[in-house]
Amino acid sequence: MAMKQSVGKRAGVTILAWVVAFLIFFPILWTFLTSFKSELDAIAMPPKFLFFNWTLENYAEVQQRSNYLHYAFNSIVLSIGANVVGLLIAVPAAWSMAFAPTKRTKDVLMWMLSTKMMPAVGVLVPIYLLFRDLHLLDSLWGIGLVLMLLNLPILIWMLYTYFKEIPVDILEAARMDGASLLNEILYVLTPMAVPGIASTMLLAIILSWNEAFWTLNLATSNAAPLTAFIASYSAPEGFFWAKLSAASTLAIAPILILGWFSQKQLVRGLTFGAVK
Amino acid sequence: MGSIQLKSVRKSFGAVNVINGVDLDIKNGEFAVFVGPSGCGKSTLLRLIAGLEDVTSGEVLIDGKDATTVGPSKRGLAMVFQSYALYPHMSVRGNIAFALKMAGEKADVIEQKVRKAAGTLNLTDYLDRKPRQLSGGQRQRVAIGRAIVREPKAFLFDEPLSNLDAALRVQMRVEIGELHNVLKTTMIYVTHDQVEAMTMADKIVVLDRGSVAQVGSPLDLYNRPNGLFVAGFIGSPTMNMIRGAPAEKRGAATIGIRPEHADISTTAGEWPAKVRLAEHLGSDTFVHADAEGIGALTLRLEGEAPLKPDQRIFVTPREANLHKFDKEGRRIN
């Protein structure tokens, strides 16, 4: 009896999980399907789910109208570059907070987190003016800097939680073995933290890839990543849903594939520290 | 060379004083053991010598030179941690070689020294394994190998055997003792186990609440403890402490008598008592008895003693082996 009940319960939970997963996934699926419709099918009422004339014309036109590779290249450079630089700052910062904390360390961590709670639009104008005066508008360096600073609190927080799990004895052993601080971080801490660093990087890259507010406001063409590529299809003529969907599909495909292959790492990254 | 001196060393964590002004002189080649109950500051004292903690005041001298502000990596000391603290991502070879790499030794010199250390410690067959593939005793050996390969001025051991099972602990105790005989390098060893302290040390430093209670050779401490704390801490089973009339009669506030320093008779003696329990170990018999007007006594008899619970006995302390203490717990004889 108890066995049967638990099977029923498990079936219920499984169905619920699938429903929730489907709801979350549906917009992506719909975008994907729409990208193969004609513009007319795309706005048809009632909506056409699978039975329409499948076509690749949207992809062809998107290719013709704009240079996908240019945007994709910017996205890659920005999301990887910004986070590699961020990591170079975050590893030493997280080291000092995890292994040489002061009375103020907790406050600093909370303060860093609080910057993520502030609405970005609140500082748009000052940042825009700064960027204009420093000639950083629409430059990879400028956008990269913003993305790096945007993710830095997350990088430091995640690495801090991860480093906290590493026994301090091992770092002290390295010090007794004559390792300088740099060697201790380079040869002992970093290799031990590779799984944590990898999942942190992965999450940060995905966040940077998807970041739209700053990239849309500070870049127009030269440094514009894929977010701008999508946005360009909702431009003056009105919405062309099918083409917009094709552009979106192209923009999210790389990061979706990356996420798919690294989902184990990602889940670990998002939950570490939660369970000892 | 590897002499270590501490001059009025103090350490506080915030308002808590962990070490209250310790003066200590450890000579080159000596095997010194810091012993005391948990929380007495023995590990902290070792970490101050290592440089892993900064002293609040006082001086640490290594080979006569002030090392108080020198970082741990520059003091030339090696440390073996309770948790082994091996580098989990490196092989045994990598672990042992790490310090030599940091010192910038040539690859062939490193390999030669690693092989020699591995040979000494029976680790040659395990050089390519990772720490997680080793048993507790092997990990401990790697930790020791990592220390000896550097030829340090002194070895610091922080309760290195407390994670091992009893049989292995005895074996490693002997191995560390032999290592000291071969290397003749200064060793400082922290333990809460007074048996380890008694068996290994040239010099025992007994610590009590952040201060040195007594320094001396194992037998010094056993035969002439300078106070109640050391008297009670060194020796197993512990010394019997007797207050009241029997002590006053001998001009002391407390008298101490080791379990083996009393004679037992079934017919006559100074203190009438009743046997509570007799533990027969073969080589010895431990007798737990209740003495009238005195309380519980633990006595040790050589060989087999045919004593049974509730049997009446008489206990007579040997006057020559009595320890007398005043009201403040200081030795007076």
Boltz contact constraints between the chains, C-beta under 6 A:
constraints:
  - contact:
      token1: [A, 169]
      token2: [B, 81]
      max_distance: 6.0
  - contact:
      token1: [A, 169]
      token2: [B, 83]
      max_distance: 6.0
  - contact:
      token1: [A, 169]
      token2: [B, 85]
      max_distance: 6.0
  - contact:
      token1: [A, 170]
      token2: [B, 85]
      max_distance: 6.0
  - contact:
      token1: [A, 172]
      token2: [B, 52]
      max_distance: 6.0
  - contact:
      token1: [A, 173]
      token2: [B, 85]
      max_distance: 6.0
  - contact:
      token1: [A, 175]
      token2: [B, 72]
      max_distance: 6.0
  - contact:
      token1: [A, 175]
      token2: [B, 73]
      max_distance: 6.0
  - contact:
      token1: [A, 176]
      token2: [B, 72]
      max_distance: 6.0
  - contact:
      token1: [A, 176]
      token2: [B, 79]
      max_distance: 6.0
  - contact:
      token1: [A, 177]
      token2: [B, 98]
      max_distance: 6.0
  - contact:
      token1: [A, 177]
      token2: [B, 99]
      max_distance: 6.0
  - contact:
      token1: [A, 177]
      token2: [B, 102]
      max_distance: 6.0
  - contact:
      token1: [A, 178]
      token2: [B, 73]
      max_distance: 6.0
  - contact:
      token1: [A, 178]
      token2: [B, 99]
      max_distance: 6.0
  - contact:
      token1: [A, 178]
      token2: [B, 102]
      max_distance: 6.0
  - contact:
      token1: [A, 178]
      token2: [B, 103]
      max_distance: 6.0
  - contact:
      token1: [A, 179]
      token2: [B, 102]
      max_distance: 6.0
  - contact:
      token1: [A, 188]
      token2: [B, 87]
      max_distance: 6.0
  - contact:
      token1: [A, 191]
      token2: [B, 89]
      max_distance: 6.0
  - contact:
      token1: [A, 192]
      token2: [B, 89]
      max_distance: 6.0
